[in-house]
Amino acid sequence: MDIQIKRIYDPADAADGKRILIDRLWPRGIKKEQALLDGWPKTLTPSSELRKWYHQDIEQRWTEFQQRYAAELAGQHEAMQQLRDLARQHKVTLLTAAKNAGKSHADVLKKILEQ
């Protein structure tokens, strides 16, 4: 599987492969035609409650956030399988507006997909 993470604010590139937005909320300042998306599976994004809880203290809650988000994803078998299948056939770029993609749901989702 060839999965990468990229900020939605970075320019689209042919090397991105399939571009999948993994944020629940549409990113501020981005026009839909500019995003060049191949998918937006909202069921694979953290719940609003989890996202709000995590953003109250990102540094202290990172470990528990990963566990809670993984538990949410465990209930999304069909959507996860569709994304895994896509990643087996194409390069996939997970797009997020998160400033620190390494400590975001994008990193957690990527690791789970690659397992």
C-alpha positions, 0 to 999 in steps of 0.5 A: 500500500502506498498511502501518504498524508498531505495538508489540503492547503498544499497544491494538488499534484499528479503524484497524489494518486487518489485524493481523499479528504478525511476531515469531518468539516470542509476546510476553510478557504478551499473551493470544492473544485480546487480540492480535486477530491476522489472521496470524502468518507465522513464516517472515517473521521473522528466524531465531533465529540472526540475531535472537540475533546482532543483539541482541548489538550492535544499534547496530553490527550494524544495517546488516549485520542489514538485509542478512542479514534481506533475504537470508532474506526473499528465500527466502520468495517465497510468504509475501512475496507473500501479505503483499503481496497482503494489503497491496494489498487492506487496510491492514496493521499489522505488530506487534512486541514490539521496543522500537525498531521503527525499528531492528528487523526490522519496519522492514526488512520494511515497506520490502521490502514497499513496494518 
